[in-house]
Amino acid sequence: MNLAERIARRRSAHRTSGIVVNRNHLSPVVHRSEPVGRGPVLEQLLDALEPVFDDDLPEPAAVVGPAGSGTSAVVTALFDALNARLGEPTRSIGTTTRAGSSGAVTWFVYVDARRVGSPFSFYRAVLSMVSNDAVPESGVGTDALRERLRTRFSRPDRRAVVAIDHHDEPESLSYGRVRELVEPVDDAVATVAVGQTEPEDWAGTTVTVPTYRHHELADVVTDRTSTGLTAGTLDHETVREVAIWADGNAHDALAALFGATLLAVEDGADRIERSHLEAAMEDVPEPGVHVDRALSLSETRQRVLCGLIDVDAADRPIREVAAEIAERSGLTAGTVKRFLYELADRGVIERVPLSTSGSGRRPSTVVPRFPTLAFRALASPDGDPR
């Protein structure tokens, strides 16, 4: 954080009533423009992308790390920085050689496979980055978008590096499928796989993102609280405790911090108390999934998840839980039940067997596998699903 940012933060804090200066800075789904403690990883990724500065395409690369290690943060930060520092009004990068400007253009495109699940949406995501023209959301076919992409890269001085994030999650667009989709422009597009694992039969370059060490994660939390909360809201010892508890997972640490902040605000407290923090930690499942997995779902499915959070599902079979959610959401019980089973198959929620004294089929209930406090707050400003 530079001096201007420090001054702006102090000024905002004195104009803020309550403990929150900027809630976005605390959010587990918001990435910083300069990830804390990830300098060596950024350098390794720059090494992998080095050919673009000589107007060449890099070899395929994979950015791999465990949950909460910051793989997405590293890639989005680097791609945004490259586009911003060297970009043109089209959000492109005009690369230069040692001899001077070459006129060549390379776009760095980040695609979130959680939200881009079909060939149409993939082509649309890439085109929206590499073209000034409006990209239709409907009314045209996938073939038309593919042809538009082919035309865009028909000139030999136009290239793109496309990162596909979360390619290894259930129901997401796989890296292999992305390679098939870019085949018509294969000579102009390089790909970067981002996730917890390398693609199958991987033979490319791999940049490994390690788990945060405790002091590194404490720095991450401190960086967020320094701009997101007023001074004195959270002491350093508590920050250290959160970092140790999260055991290297930045998502879990930030989700707990975010949840504790919400509870403190709800109580009208002038600082985050231990009771707030303990309740927020309890709200982060172990093992769990990133809250963005839930936030990337359709509006209807988010509504079902909000209903699940609101009802008391303990010791109640899924059919009863689905019926109560249906009454609250305006959906049919059959639809809610189908969504619950689907979300359990995706790993967003978990089926838990119930005890039974009979000999028939053992019933089960469902529980969230994501931080519910963060989900409800981030689903929409007023806590209702988007």
N, C-alpha and C positions, 0 to 999 in steps of 0.2 A: 504494500500500500504506500503510494507516494505522499509527499507532504501536502499537496492540494487535496487529496482524498481524506487525509487525516483532519485537515481544517474543516472540510465540508461535513465530515462525520460529527465533529464537535458542535458545529453550528446547528446541524439537524437535531442532535440530541437535546440541545437547549430549547428547541422549538417544539419538542415532542412531549406530549402528556402520556405518562405510562412508561412501561419498560421497553417497548418495541420502537426501534428507529426505522428499520426497514425489514419487513417480514420476509421478503424474497431472499435476503441474504442468509436467512436461516433455513430456507427450504431444502429438503433433501433431493429435490428434482431440478434445482437450479445449479448450473456449473459456473465457476468463477472463470474470468477471462485469463487468469494466470494461476493454474492449479498449484497449491502449496505442496512443496516437497517432491515435486515430480520433474525437476530439472533434468536429471540424467535420462529419464525415459523420453522426454521431449527431444533431447539430443539424439537418442537412438532412432527415434522416428524420423527426425530430420535427415539423419544419415540414410535411412531407407528411401526417403523421397528426394535425395540429392540430385538425381538425374534431371529433375524438372528445371533446375537452374541452368542447364545446358540444352534446354529445349528437347529433352528426351523423356520418354515415359519410364517410370521406375518399374521394377519387377513387382509381382504381387507380394503383398505383405499382410501379416496378421498381427494384431495388437491383442495380447492375451493376458488376462489377469483374473484372480478370484473375485467373487462378489464384493463390492464396496471398495475395490482397489483404485478406482478412478479411470478405468479404460475409456469410458465415454467422455469424461472431463478432459482427458489428455487430447483426444482426437478432435473434439469440437473446438477446444481452445486453439490448437495449432491451426486447424483449417480456417477458423475465423480470423486469426492473426495474419495468416498468409493472404487471405482475401482482402483484409482491410489495409494492410501495409503496402501491398503491391497491386491492389485491384484498380479496376476501372469502373465507370458507372454501371456496367453490366455485372458487377460483383465478380469480375474475372481477374486473373493474375497475368499481367504482361511480364513474362520472364525476360531476363537479360543474360547475355553471354559476356565473356571476358572482352569481346571486341565491341561491346555496346549493345544497344537495343536491337532485338531481333524482330520485333513485331509479332512474335508468336504469343498465343494466349493459352494458358492452362487454368481450368476451373477446378476448385477443390470442393467436392460435393459430399455432404454428410446426409446419409439416409438412415432413418430410424425404422428398423424392421418391425418394431412393435406397432407402428402406425402405417406402415406401407406393406400390405400383405398380398397385393396382386400385381401382375405385370402392368396393368393400366396405371395404378397408383405409383409404381416405381418409375415408369417413364415420365409421369407427370412431375414427380419430385425432382428428377434430374433436369428436365426441361425448364422448370421454374427457376432453376439456379443458373443455367447456361444461356438462357434466352431472355431478351427484353420483351418479347411478345407475350401476351396473356395466354396462359395454357388452360384450355377448357376443362371443366370438372366433369362434364357429361356431354352427351350429344355427338360424340365421335367414338370410334372404336380404338382398340389397342393398336391395331395395324397402322392407323393414321398417326398416332403418337410415335410409334417406332420409326415411321418414315420421316416424321418431322425431326427426330433425333438424328437420323442418318444424314439428313440434309444439313443440319447444324454442324456436323463434324465432317462434311464433305471437303472442306478446305484443309490442306496438310498442316497449316499452322494453328489449328485448334485441337486442344486436347483436354482431358479431364481425368482427375483422380477421384474415384468414387469410393467412399467408405460405407460399408453396410454394417450397422451396429445391431447387436442382439441377434445375430444370424442363427445362433444356436439355441434359441429359446423355443418352447412349444408354439406351434401355429405361426411362427414368424417366417419371413422370406429367407430361405437358406442361401448360403454363399454360392453353392453350386447352381442354384436357379438364377441368381444374379449374373453369374458368368454366362449362362445361356442367353439372358436378356440383352446383354451388351455385346453379344457376338456380332451383330450387324455393324458395330463401330469398334470392333476389337482392336484395330490398329491405332485408335485414338483414345482409348480409355484404359486406365490401370485401376485395379481394385485393391481395397484394403478391408480385410475381414476383422471385425471388432467383436470380442465376446470373451467368454470364460474358457473356451476351448478353440483349438485350431480346426479349420474345416477338415473333412475326411480326406485321407491320402495327401496331406499337405506337404508341399515340397518347396514352398517359398520362404521368404525372410520372415522371421518371427521376432517381434519386440515384446518382451515379457515385462508386465507391470507387477511388481511385487506387492504383497500385503503391506499396509502401513505398519510401521513400528509404533509403539505406544507414544513416544515423544513426537513423532511425525503427525500422528492423528490428533494429538493435543494441539499442535500448531494449526491444523486444519480447523478444529473447533474454535480455537482462539481467534483465528482470522475471521470466521463467520460472526462470532459474538461481538468482535470489536467494531463491526459496522452495522450489525443487526440489532444490538441491544444497547441500552443506555449503560453508562459506566456504573460498576458496582452491582449489576444485576446477577452476575455469576462470578464467583471467585476462581482463582487458578487451580486450587486443590480440587474443586468440583469438576472443572474441565478435565483435569488429569484422571479423575475417577471415571468420567464418562468414556475417555479414550481407552482406559484399561478394560472397562466393562465391554466395550464394543469389539475388542480383540482384533483390531486392524480393519474393521469394516466401517468405512466412512458413512455409508448410507445409514447403518444402524445408529451410529453416533449422532448424526444430524437429525434423524427421525426422532430420537429420544429428546434431543435438545429442542426441536420444533414442538413436539408434544408437550414438554414441560413448560415451554413458553406459553402455549395456548392455555394450559391449566392455570398458570399464574395470572394471566390476563383475566381469565374467567373469574378468578377469586378476587380480583382487584388488588393483588399483592404488588409491592414495590420491588420485589426481587424473586428469583426462582428459589423456592424452598425445597428441602429434601423430599418432602411429601410429593411435590409436583414431579420431581425427577424420578423418584421411585415408581410412581404411577405410570409415567411416560416410558420408562424402561420396561415395565411389565407389559406395556402395549405393543412392544416390538417383538414379534415371535422369533423363536430360535429353535430350529432353522426357519427362516422366513423368506419372502420374496420382496423385491424392490417395490415400493409403493407406486412407482410409475407403471408397473405391470397392470395394476388396477385402474390407474388413471387413463391408460391408453385404450381401455375398453369402450364399447359403444355406450351411448347415453342410457339405453335401456338396461344394459348389464350393470352399469354403475348404480342405477336406481335400485336394482336388486341387491347389490352389495350394501348400499346404504340401509336398505330394509333389514338385511341380515345383521348389521351392526346394532340396529335399534331393538330387535326382538331378543328375547331370552331364549337362545337355542340350546342351552344346556339340558341334557337328558331328554330332549324332545326329538322324535324322528323327523327326517327330512320332510315328509309329507305335511306334518303339522307346521313346521317352520315355513314351508312354502305357502301354505294357506294363509298364515298371518301376514307374510310379506305381501301376498297378493291383495289382501284387504287394504293395506297401507299404500300400495303403489298403483293400483288401478289395473294391474295386469291379471291374467288368469292364473289360477293355481298351477295348472298344467305347464304354462309357459315359465313360471318362476321355477318350478321343479326341474324342468329341462335345463334352464340356465344354471341352476346350482350344480347339477351333475356335470355339465359342460365345464364350468369354472373349476370344479374339483379335478377334472381330467387335465386341465391346463396347469394345475398347481397353484392357482391364485387363492383358492380356499382348500380346506382339507376335510375329508370324510373321517369321522371318528366313530368307531363302533360303540354301541350302547349295550349295557348289560341287559340280559333277558333271562326269564325263567322258563320260557317255552322251548320247544324243540324245532320251531320253524326257522325261517330266514332271519338272521340277526339284523336288527335295524341299526341305522347309523344317523348321526347328525353331522353338521358342517360348521367349521370355524374358520375365520379369516387367517390367512398366512401373511398378511401385510399389516403395517402400522395403521390402525384405524383412526387414531387422532389426526395424523397427517392427512390421511385420505379424505376424511370428512371436510377438513379445512381447505384442501387444495382442489376438491372436486368442483367447487364454485365458491365465489366470495361469501355467500350466505350459508354455505355448508350443505346445500342441496346438490344433487347430481347435475352435471352440466347437460 
